[in-house]
Amino acid sequence: MMNGLNGGMGAGGWLFMSLFWVLLLVVIVWAAARLFPGSRDSVATATGPAVEPAAERPQQILDRRLASGEIDVETYEQLRETLAKPGRVS
C-alpha cells in the first residue's frame, strides 16, 4: 500500500531521482555542445583540432612580420608600396 503522499519514496529516493535528471540534462547539453560547436577562435582543445581564425589582411601580415623582426624596415617599406599599387588584387 502507498505510504503517504510522496508515492512511497523516501528522501533518498527523491534525492537520487533529482540527481539523475540533473545529470541527464548535463549530459544532453554536453553532447549537443560537442555535436554543434558553433564558431570559436583558433583554440586547440584536448578533444579536437584548432578552428582556423579569420584570414588576416596583407597589411596586417606585413605589420606583424615587421613587429616580430622577420623583415627589416627597408623591406617593409618596399612591400608596403607594392601592396598600395593600384590594380593589385587583394
Secondary structure, DSSP 4 states (H G I P E B T S, - for coil): ---TTTTT--HHHHHHHHHHHHHHHHHHHHHHHHH------S--BTTBPPPPPPPPPHHHHHHHHHHHTSS-HHHHHHHHHHHHSTT---
